[in-house]
Amino acid sequence: MHPSSEFVLEARCLSKTYTQGRWWQRKFHCRALDNVSLALRPGRTLALVGASGSGKTTLAMCIVGLENPDVGEILLNGMSLRSLNKSAQMPARREIQLIFQDSAGALNPRMSAIHIVEEPLLIHGQCSRVERLEFALTMMEQVGISSNWMDRLPHEFSGGQRQRLAIARALVLKPRVLILDEVFVGLDLSIQGQIANLLLDLQQTAGLSYICISHNLAIAGQIADTIAVMDQGRIVVHSSTEEFFNRWQHFNTTSLSSAPVRSAMGAHSGV
């Protein structure tokens, strides 16, 4: 095993090409990632912004192992995940969790809240049933969902509550890195602020590191330490948040939202 790195997560020179077209059609190649590199320090947040189709979600899928890059390396604490065999990858992969944009679609509609949160522990064969349920309840309470709601189904929660449930489900495995794929989309401004505040609180208490994929530059500016802009599969700007807003406001981000959220995040206005 490699020694610990100053970065909790690194992507080095990742490329990914998809071949599209059915067997009777002429096939063409789409390069979703083109030599992408980034690094995330412990306890910090990197915002990944860009227009739809720029490669953000493909990068996230490669990092968590749901897609395989054609070339490149993904390192966790300096250890290359792609070099591990499958049995060794599973415990390492637990440390990186992806929260999808569509919380309603990502949660099993037939499962109660408590079983949704508990399920990752069951899949990984961790803890007894009583321990799993107790820990799942603790996670629900930690993200602001009352244990009295443990038997509710996903459709009985609001959009913001479902997002909290998805966060609790990801946290139950005690990851070091959360990848947040457009988790603020479709939420009212005040709910966006509440979720952002929750994430900041969890980061401080649990030492989490985040990659926040977003179209919303204002949200990115509030919670991120660094910002990377993707365009056509490449990272074209990568800088501190302060430098980004001082030097790169002219950059072509016309498809990104910049609705103000500072008032909704009053508790963390100094971030």
Residue pairs with C-beta under 8 A, 6 or more apart in sequence:
1 79
2 75
2 77
2 78
2 79
2 80
3 78
4 77
4 78
5 75
5 77
5 78
6 41
7 39
7 40
7 41
7 42
7 75
7 78
8 40
8 41
8 42
8 76
8 77
8 176
8 177
8 209
9 39
9 40
9 63
9 74
9 75
9 76
9 96
9 177
9 209
9 211
10 37
10 38
10 39
10 40
10 73
10 74
10 75
10 78
11 36
11 37
11 38
11 39
11 59
11 62
11 63
11 72
11 73
11 74
11 75
12 37
12 72
12 73
12 74
12 75
13 35
13 36
13 37
13 71
13 72
13 73
14 33
14 35
14 36
14 37
14 59
14 62
14 69
14 71
14 72
14 73
14 74
15 31
15 33
15 34
15 35
15 36
15 69
15 70
15 71
15 72
16 31
16 32
16 33
16 58
16 62
16 67
16 69
16 70
16 233
17 29
17 30
17 31
17 32
17 70
18 29
18 30
18 32
19 27
19 28
19 29
19 30
20 27
20 28
20 29
20 30
21 27
21 28
31 233
32 55
32 58
32 233
33 55
33 58
33 59
33 62
33 69
33 233
34 55
34 232
34 233
34 234
35 72
35 234
36 55
36 59
36 72
36 230
36 233
36 234
36 235
37 235
38 46
38 48
38 228
38 235
38 238
40 46
40 177
40 209
40 211
41 209
41 225
42 176
42 207
42 209
43 203
43 207
43 208
43 209
44 209
44 210
44 225
44 226
45 203
45 209
45 210
45 211
45 212
45 223
45 224
45 225
45 226
46 210
46 211
46 212
46 224
46 225
46 226
46 227
46 228
47 211
47 212
47 213
47 214
47 219
47 220
47 221
47 223
47 224
47 226
47 227
47 228
47 241
48 56
48 59
48 60
48 211
48 212
48 213
48 214
48 228
48 230
49 56
49 213
49 214
49 215
49 217
49 220
49 227
49 228
49 229
49 230
49 253
49 256
50 56
50 229
50 230
50 231
50 253
50 256
51 215
51 231
51 253
51 255
51 256
52 215
52 255
54 230
54 231
54 232
54 233
55 230
55 232
55 233
55 234
56 181
56 213
56 230
57 181
57 213
58 67
58 233
59 230
60 98
60 179
60 181
60 211
60 213
61 67
61 98
62 68
62 69
62 74
63 74
63 96
63 98
63 179
63 211
64 93
64 96
64 97
64 98
64 179
65 81
65 89
65 93
66 98
73 80
73 82
74 80
74 81
74 82
75 81
76 92
76 95
76 96
76 176
76 177
79 92
81 89
81 92
81 93
84 92
90 124
94 124
94 173
94 174
94 175
95 175
95 176
95 177
96 175
96 176
96 177
96 179
97 170
97 171
97 173
97 175
97 177
97 178
97 179
98 170
98 178
98 179
98 181
99 106
99 163
99 166
99 167
99 170
99 178
99 179
99 180
99 181
99 183
100 106
100 166
100 181
101 181
101 182
101 183
101 185
103 154
103 159
103 162
103 163
103 165
103 166
103 183
104 154
104 155
104 159
104 162
106 166
107 116
107 154
107 162
107 165
107 166
107 169
108 116
108 119
108 154
109 153
109 154
109 155
110 153
111 119
111 153
111 154
112 150
112 151
112 152
112 153
113 140
113 145
113 149
113 150
113 151
113 152
113 153
113 154
113 157
113 165
114 133
114 136
114 137
114 140
114 150
114 151
115 136
116 154
116 165
116 169
117 136
117 139
117 140
117 165
117 168
117 169
117 172
118 132
118 133
118 135
118 136
118 172
119 169
120 169
120 170
120 172
120 173
121 127
121 132
121 135
121 136
121 172
121 173
122 132
124 173
126 132
126 173
127 135
135 172
136 168
136 172
137 147
137 150
139 168
139 169
139 171
139 172
140 146
140 147
140 149
140 150
140 165
140 168
141 147
142 168
142 171
142 202
143 164
143 165
143 167
143 168
143 171
143 198
143 202
144 164
144 198
145 161
145 164
145 165
145 168
149 156
149 157
154 162
154 165
157 165
158 191
159 186
159 187
159 191
160 187
160 188
160 191
160 194
160 195
163 183
163 187
163 195
164 195
164 198
166 183
167 178
167 198
167 199
167 202
170 178
171 178
171 202
171 206
175 208
176 207
176 208
176 209
177 208
177 209
177 210
177 211
178 199
178 208
178 209
178 210
178 211
179 210
179 211
179 213
180 199
180 210
180 211
180 212
180 213
180 214
181 213
182 213
182 214
182 215
183 195
183 212
184 192
184 195
184 196
184 214
184 216
184 219
185 215
187 195
189 259
189 261
189 264
190 264
192 216
192 219
192 261
192 264
193 261
193 263
193 264
193 265
193 266
194 264
196 219
196 222
196 223
196 261
196 264
196 265
196 268
197 265
197 267
197 268
199 210
199 223
200 223
200 268
200 271
202 208
203 209
203 210
210 223
210 224
212 219
212 220
212 223
212 224
214 220
215 255
215 256
215 257
216 256
216 257
216 258
216 259
216 261
217 253
217 256
217 257
217 258
218 257
218 258
218 259
218 260
218 261
218 262
219 261
220 227
220 241
221 227
221 241
221 244
221 245
222 261
222 262
222 265
222 268
222 271
223 271
224 241
225 240
225 241
226 238
226 239
226 240
226 241
227 237
227 238
227 239
227 240
227 241
227 244
228 235
228 237
228 238
229 235
229 236
229 237
229 238
229 248
229 251
229 253
230 236
231 252
236 251
237 244
237 248
237 251
239 247
239 248
262 269
265 271
